[in-house]
Amino acid sequence: MDFEVKDVSYSYGEVKALDDLSFSANYAQIVGLIGENGAGKTTIIKTIFRYLKPERGNIYLDGKDINSYPENSYPVSYIPDEPVFYEELSLAEHLHFTKAIYPDSDVSVEEMLKVFDLREHRNKIPGALSKGTRQKLMIAMALMREYRLLIADEPFSGLDPKQIATLKALLLEQKEKGKIVLLSSHLLDVAENICDSYVIMKNGKCLLSGTRKELLSATDLPENSTMEAVYLKLVEHDETSD
């Protein structure tokens, strides 16, 4: 496997957020992390991004433990669930700052301004932007560096239907370029349309992982069933078996 999470555990005090979590992914795939609030999606994302360190278990990219990568050459980019900015910098200055940090990227500032329809906002500071525009800026910044794995934590939050369609197209483009995209989203219908495989999470554990076809087979659901139906059946089975 090109990317692997193996038996990872993490706790916030006495609350176990990740409980021997394991899953894997290959290049040119979009993998959906599916689960309710508190399932552990954001925690595993922060662990992969090395913001948190597992108490147990390991995470591998190209067969190497992620902690073996030097800070300036760890090939992972991250779209957080909550945008974080420098309030004194304009929108365009954020993009130029990101470009200065990652000069080897072939993505230009003007390209991102055009793709995300941000040109009219280029001189505004974050506080003067709408939630959706701030989210678009955060996504643009994440795409402006070289990476092999793109992590997107609820990236559709605050976006209107047109913006969601644009982001879906961009994520599919990253897949076509051979990247791994790890997508966490509550919008199961959106995830179903673009994901190649899924990791169904609850209470820090993986209830089931695999392609849509594999999940339908494992849950004995008809071929035309939605991912929502798969998720609800898995969660219901897990609750009754506790």
C-alpha positions in Angstrom: 0.0 0.0 0.0 1.2 3.5 -0.8 -0.4 4.9 2.4 -1.2 3.0 5.6 -2.6 3.8 9.0 -1.8 0.8 11.2 -3.2 0.2 14.7 -3.2 3.9 15.7 -4.6 4.9 19.1 -4.8 8.4 20.6 -6.6 9.7 23.7 -7.6 13.2 25.0 -7.2 12.5 28.7 -9.4 9.6 29.5 -11.4 9.9 26.3 -10.1 7.5 23.6 -10.4 9.3 20.2 -8.7 6.6 18.1 -8.8 2.9 19.1 -6.4 0.7 17.1 -7.5 2.4 13.8 -6.3 0.8 10.6 -6.9 1.6 6.9 -4.9 2.1 3.7 -5.0 3.9 0.4 -3.2 3.9 -3.0 -2.1 6.7 -5.3 -4.8 8.0 -7.7 -7.5 7.4 -5.2 -10.0 9.5 -3.2 -10.7 7.9 0.1 -13.7 9.0 2.1 -13.6 9.2 5.9 -17.2 8.7 7.0 -18.5 9.1 10.5 -20.6 11.2 12.9 -19.1 14.0 15.1 -16.8 12.4 17.6 -16.0 9.4 15.4 -12.3 10.4 15.3 -12.0 11.7 11.8 -10.4 15.0 12.7 -8.1 13.3 15.2 -6.7 10.9 12.7 -6.3 13.7 10.2 -4.3 15.7 12.7 -2.2 12.6 13.4 -1.5 12.1 9.7 -0.6 15.7 9.4 1.8 15.2 12.4 0.0 17.8 14.5 -0.7 15.0 17.0 1.6 12.0 17.8 0.0 8.6 18.1 0.2 6.9 21.5 0.4 3.6 19.7 0.6 2.5 16.1 2.3 3.9 13.0 1.4 5.7 9.8 3.3 5.0 6.6 3.7 6.9 3.3 5.6 5.1 0.5 6.6 2.5 3.1 8.3 5.1 5.4 7.1 6.1 8.8 5.7 9.6 8.4 7.9 10.8 11.3 11.0 10.0 9.3 10.3 12.8 6.8 12.1 16.1 7.5 9.7 18.9 8.3 10.3 20.8 5.0 9.9 17.7 2.8 6.9 16.0 4.2 4.7 15.6 1.0 1.3 16.2 2.6 -1.0 19.1 2.3 -4.0 19.9 4.5 -7.3 21.7 4.2 -8.4 22.1 7.9 -12.0 22.1 9.0 -11.7 25.7 10.4 -9.8 28.2 8.3 -6.8 29.8 10.0 -5.3 33.1 8.7 -3.0 36.0 9.4 -5.6 38.8 10.0 -3.3 41.6 8.9 -2.6 40.0 5.4 -4.9 40.4 2.4 -6.2 37.5 0.5 -3.6 37.9 -2.3 -0.8 38.3 0.3 -1.8 34.9 1.8 -1.4 33.3 -1.6 1.9 35.1 -2.3 3.2 34.1 1.1 2.3 30.4 0.5 4.0 30.6 -2.9 7.1 32.0 -1.3 7.2 29.0 1.1 6.7 26.5 -1.7 8.4 28.1 -4.8 8.8 24.7 -6.6 5.0 24.3 -7.1 3.8 25.0 -10.6 0.6 26.5 -9.4 0.5 30.3 -9.6 -1.3 32.9 -7.5 -3.2 34.2 -10.5 -4.4 30.7 -11.4 -5.8 30.2 -7.9 -7.5 33.6 -7.9 -9.1 32.7 -11.2 -10.1 29.1 -10.3 -11.8 30.1 -7.1 -13.2 33.4 -8.4 -11.3 35.4 -5.8 -9.9 38.2 -7.9 -12.5 40.8 -6.7 -11.5 39.9 -3.1 -7.7 39.9 -3.6 -7.1 43.1 -1.4 -9.5 42.2 1.4 -8.3 40.9 4.8 -9.9 37.7 6.1 -12.2 39.5 8.5 -13.9 41.2 5.5 -14.6 37.9 3.7 -17.6 35.6 3.9 -17.3 32.1 5.4 -17.4 30.6 1.9 -14.7 32.9 0.5 -12.4 32.2 3.5 -12.9 28.5 2.9 -12.0 28.9 -0.8 -8.8 30.8 0.2 -7.8 28.0 2.6 -8.3 25.4 -0.2 -6.3 27.5 -2.6 -3.4 27.7 -0.2 -3.4 24.0 0.3 -3.3 23.4 -3.4 -0.3 25.7 -3.9 2.4 23.3 -2.6 3.8 20.1 -3.9 2.3 17.0 -2.2 1.5 13.3 -2.7 -1.3 13.2 -0.1 -4.0 15.8 0.2 -6.0 15.8 3.4 -9.4 17.6 3.3 -11.3 17.9 6.5 -14.9 18.9 5.8 -13.8 21.1 2.9 -17.3 21.7 1.6 -18.4 23.5 4.7 -19.7 27.0 3.9 -19.6 26.5 0.1 -22.6 27.1 -2.2 -23.6 24.4 -4.8 -21.4 26.0 -7.5 -18.4 26.2 -5.2 -18.9 22.5 -4.2 -19.0 21.5 -7.8 -15.7 23.4 -8.4 -14.0 21.8 -5.4 -15.2 18.3 -6.5 -13.7 18.8 -9.9 -10.4 20.0 -8.3 -10.3 16.9 -6.0 -10.9 14.6 -9.0 -8.2 16.5 -10.9 -5.7 15.7 -8.0 -6.7 12.0 -8.3 -6.1 12.1 -12.1 -2.6 13.6 -11.3 -1.9 10.5 -9.2 -2.3 12.0 -5.8 -4.0 10.4 -2.8 -6.9 12.4 -1.5 -8.2 11.7 2.0 -11.6 13.4 2.3 -13.6 13.8 5.5 -17.2 14.9 4.9 -20.7 14.7 6.5 -22.1 15.1 3.0 -22.5 11.5 2.1 -24.1 12.2 -1.3 -21.0 14.3 -2.2 -18.5 11.7 -1.0 -20.4 9.0 -2.9 -20.0 10.8 -6.2 -16.2 11.2 -6.0 -14.7 8.6 -3.6 -13.1 5.3 -4.8 -13.2 3.8 -1.3 -14.5 4.5 2.2 -13.5 4.2 5.8 -16.6 4.0 8.0 -15.6 5.2 11.5 -17.3 5.2 14.9 -15.8 5.8 18.4 -12.3 5.9 16.9 -12.6 2.5 15.2 -13.0 1.4 11.6 -16.3 -0.4 11.3 -15.6 -1.3 7.7 -13.5 -0.1 4.8 -13.5 -0.8 1.1 -15.0 0.2 -2.2 -18.7 1.0 -2.6 -19.2 -2.5 -4.1 -17.3 -4.2 -1.3 -19.3 -2.3 1.4 -22.6 -3.2 -0.2 -21.6 -6.8 -0.4 -20.5 -6.8 3.3 -23.8 -5.2 4.4 -26.0 -7.4 2.2 -27.6 -4.3 0.6 -28.9 -4.0 -2.9 -26.6 -2.5 -5.6 -28.7 0.7 -5.9 -28.3 1.4 -2.1 -26.8 4.7 -1.1 -23.7 5.2 1.1 -26.1 6.7 3.7 -27.9 3.3 3.8 -24.6 1.5 4.2 -23.5 3.8 7.0 -26.8 3.6 8.9 -26.8 -0.2 8.7 -23.2 -0.4 10.0 -23.9 1.9 12.8 -27.1 0.2 13.8 -25.4 -3.2 13.8 -22.6 -1.8 15.9 -25.0 -0.4 18.4 -27.0 -3.6 18.7 -23.8 -5.7 19.1 -22.4 -3.5 22.0 
